[in-house]
Amino acid sequence: EGFSDIVQNSFIEAVDTLSEQMGEEPERWQWGNIHQLTLTHPIGGEVPVVDMIFNMNRGPFQLGGGPHTVCAYDYSFSGSFSVNTGPSQRHVYSLANWDSSRTVIPTGTSGIPSSRYYCDQTRTYVKNQYHRDLFSKRAVKQNARYQMTIDGD
């Protein structure tokens, strides 16, 4: 088996796999249809009935990228292209003005499914967008929604 044979057989196998997973019409083949991320909560992933009641898992979300791209979302080579690893957070820091920095995390501000902040950044993350990541004390105070006071008594 020579190099040309390997390339030809690989192409045939790829077309067969894509046909099985997305149908016979190549015009309809879209990477995001098979390359998807599901955010699985530790409890919701282990106990499906808990996920059904409390909606702990989120997704699937269509993603671009792959293990060797800027959007590094990896998948198993076992035939499924579902995302199994990816960045747990993304940051763009401005050294000229720290308050101009941007950030996003896939699961959001809270890990509690009943919180309105649970997965509140997921759509932003999937769209490769960011929100402000305030740094200076002044900017944080000006933009704070809540303040906690701890009394020493």
Secondary structure as GFF3:
##gff-version 3
##sequence-region A 1 153
A	DSSP	alpha_helix	3	22	.	.	.	ID=ss1
A	DSSP	three_ten_helix	26	28	.	.	.	ID=ss2
A	DSSP	alpha_helix	31	34	.	.	.	ID=ss3
A	DSSP	beta_strand	36	39	.	.	.	ID=ss4
A	DSSP	alpha_helix	42	46	.	.	.	ID=ss5
A	DSSP	alpha_helix	48	54	.	.	.	ID=ss6
A	DSSP	beta_strand	58	62	.	.	.	ID=ss7
A	DSSP	beta_strand	74	75	.	.	.	ID=ss8
A	DSSP	beta_strand	83	85	.	.	.	ID=ss9
A	DSSP	beta_strand	90	92	.	.	.	ID=ss10
A	DSSP	three_ten_helix	98	100	.	.	.	ID=ss11
A	DSSP	beta_strand	102	104	.	.	.	ID=ss12
A	DSSP	alpha_helix	122	126	.	.	.	ID=ss13
A	DSSP	beta_strand	131	132	.	.	.	ID=ss14
A	DSSP	alpha_helix	137	143	.	.	.	ID=ss15
###
